[in-house]
Amino acid sequence: MAENCTELVFDKPKIELHVHLDGAIRVQTILDVAKTRGISLPATTVKEMTQAIILHKPATLTEFIGTFAKYLHVIAGNREAIKRMAYEFVEDKAKEGVIYVEVRYSPHLLANTKVDPIPWNQKRGDLSPDEVVHLVNEGLREGERGFNIKARSILCCMRHMPSWSMEVVELCKKYRHEGVVAIDLAGDELLNCETCPGHMKAYEEAVRSGIHRTVHAGEVGPPSVVKEAVEVLKAERVGHGYRTLEDEHLYKQLLALNMHFEVCPISSKLTSACDSDFTKHPIITFRKDKANYSLNTDDPLIFNSTLNLDYSIAQKYMGFTEEEFIRVNINSAQACFLPEGEKKELLYRLYEAYGMIQSTAF
């Protein structure tokens, strides 16, 4: 990321709701695991490997997704690497002042599941998706104990692999009391703007089973993808959602529903989801309209960014004040997928940290 903002513009507790586990791994971990597994990489130092991975200028969403191929094969299918990645993720977020995070990932991609269609009763990768979820849960729990932060996870269906989706929702159900709080639909919107039956069936099961739901929509795809996410898939939150503004009626409808948008400032520039001029960003409209949204990093490894950098961008170019940062984080806590009792406790921590206890009724 070209911007070099080191000033801490908001030093109070923060919430993050949209960050990908495999897009937040430490470069040193990639190098260590590659060495242990005997995997060759294009670089041997953190500095060189970082330069090989990160996006140096805005790219298409498809090009961005292709970036994962540079390193994901090192981690996928390796037990120690997956657990270590989850543990270190929690430590990194704690250092950024995050007290609650929902991290998302595809169990199938981290299992090294083969894309070729084969019978479901055969071994599909180096690990099963179930084993991946168990390992991530272990890593997150150990991180929670070590760094005084609460971490939960969201399991991703992938747009290009609808045959995985029913297994994803079943994993959400199995691990709903062990850290998994929701299901997501991720991937390239432009490959297929209309959700296929496999994903729809999984989301119908999620609704029936009381599994929380978010969907990547309106990042680069048209407003119709957002409309479908909300009306067909029954999404409770929208990942990104910038293109919603192109449909005034839909935008007003979602404002009235208090729909939560998981926005990612730096990400949206480097994936070409939005104008590269931050002063023209849709987030400014969200802010002015008092929309319900959060600030997130998305994939800090690939964007060479931190949550602090996203906050700095919001302050420098989008007119954010401390009051807005506080409002955004309270909205984030209210929109999180924790059970109501835990959500109430989280809100109390924020109210206390923001000096709002006496003015807040419970």
C-alpha positions, 0 to 999 in steps of 0.5 A, spaced: 500 500 500 503 506 497 500 510 503 505 511 509 500 512 515 503 510 521 499 515 526 494 511 530 488 515 529 483 511 534 487 508 540 480 505 543 478 498 542 476 496 535 471 490 532 473 487 526 468 483 522 471 482 515 478 479 514 480 472 511 484 468 515 488 466 509 489 473 507 492 475 513 498 470 514 505 472 516 510 472 511 515 469 516 510 463 517 509 462 509 517 461 509 518 457 515 512 452 513 515 452 506 522 450 508 519 444 513 515 441 507 521 442 502 516 447 498 520 452 493 518 459 493 520 465 489 523 468 495 527 466 501 526 473 505 520 476 508 522 482 505 522 479 498 517 474 499 512 480 501 514 484 495 512 478 491 505 477 494 502 484 495 499 488 490 503 494 488 497 497 484 490 496 483 488 490 479 481 486 478 478 482 483 480 476 478 487 478 478 487 479 486 484 472 487 489 469 483 494 472 488 493 467 493 496 461 488 503 464 490 503 462 497 496 458 499 499 451 497 504 452 502 499 452 508 493 448 505 493 441 507 498 442 513 496 441 520 501 445 524 501 451 519 493 451 519 493 451 527 499 456 527 496 461 522 490 461 526 493 462 533 498 468 530 492 471 527 489 472 534 496 475 536 496 480 530 489 482 531 490 483 539 496 488 537 492 492 533 487 493 539 481 489 536 477 486 542 473 482 538 474 479 531 470 474 526 475 471 521 473 467 515 476 462 510 474 456 506 475 449 509 475 446 503 481 451 500 485 450 506 484 442 506 487 442 499 481 440 496 481 438 489 477 442 484 476 436 480 469 433 481 470 426 485 465 422 489 464 425 496 466 419 500 473 419 497 479 423 500 478 429 497 485 433 499 491 432 504 486 434 510 478 433 510 474 440 511 472 438 518 479 437 520 481 444 518 475 447 522 477 443 528 485 446 527 482 453 526 478 452 532 484 450 536 488 455 534 483 461 535 482 458 542 489 458 544 490 465 541 484 467 545 487 465 552 494 468 550 492 475 548 485 477 551 481 477 545 475 474 543 475 470 536 470 467 532 470 464 525 465 464 519 466 458 514 466 460 506 462 457 500 466 459 494 462 461 488 465 457 483 464 451 487 457 450 489 458 442 490 462 444 497 456 449 500 452 443 503 458 441 507 460 448 509 453 449 512 453 442 515 460 444 518 457 451 521 452 446 524 457 442 527 461 447 530 456 452 532 458 452 539 465 451 538 467 458 535 463 458 528 458 463 528 456 464 520 456 462 513 459 466 507 459 466 500 465 468 497 469 468 490 469 472 484 462 475 483 463 476 475 464 469 474 456 468 475 452 474 478 446 469 479 447 464 485 446 457 483 442 452 486 447 449 490 449 455 494 441 457 495 440 450 498 445 451 503 443 458 505 436 455 505 439 450 510 442 455 514 436 459 515 432 453 517 438 451 522 438 458 525 446 459 522 447 467 521 449 469 514 453 474 510 455 474 503 460 478 499 456 482 494 456 488 490 464 489 491 465 489 483 458 485 481 452 489 480 446 491 485 442 485 483 447 481 486 446 485 493 439 484 492 439 477 491 444 476 497 438 479 501 432 477 498 434 470 496 440 468 501 437 472 506 443 475 508 444 479 515 450 482 513 453 484 506 460 484 504 463 490 501 456 492 498 459 498 494 455 497 488 448 498 492 449 505 491 448 504 483 441 502 485 437 508 489 431 504 491 435 498 493 440 503 497 434 506 501 431 499 502 437 497 505 438 503 509 431 502 512 432 495 514 439 497 517 443 492 513 450 492 515 455 493 510 462 490 511 467 495 508 474 495 507 477 501 504 484 499 502 481 493 499 476 496 495 482 501 492 487 495 490 481 490 487 479 496 483 472 495 486 472 503 487 475 509 485 482 509 486 481 516 489 479 515 496 475 522 497 470 519 492 469 513 496 462 510 497 464 509 504 463 517 505 456 516 502 455 511 508 458 515 513 453 521 511 447 517 511 449 514 518 449 507 514 450 501 519 457 499 517 464 496 519 471 498 517 475 492 516 482 490 512 479 484 508 486 481 506 492 485 510 497 480 507 496 482 500 494 489 501 500 490 505 496 493 510 493 494 517 487 496 521 490 502 523 492 504 516 484 503 514 482 507 519 488 512 517 485 512 510 478 513 513 480 519 517 485 523 512 480 522 506 473 520 508 472 525 513 472 520 519 472 523 526 473 520 533 465 520 534 464 516 527 469 511 529 466 510 535 459 509 532 462 504 527 465 500 532 458 500 536 454 498 530 460 493 528 458 490 535 451 490 534 451 487 528 456 481 530 454 474 530 455 472 537 449 470 541 445 475 545 448 475 552 455 475 549 454 481 544 451 485 550 458 483 554 462 486 548 457 492 547 459 493 555 466 493 554 466 498 548 461 503 552 466 502 558 472 504 554 468 509 550 466 513 556 459 511 555 457 507 561 452 512 565 449 514 558 447 507 556 441 503 559 441 496 559 
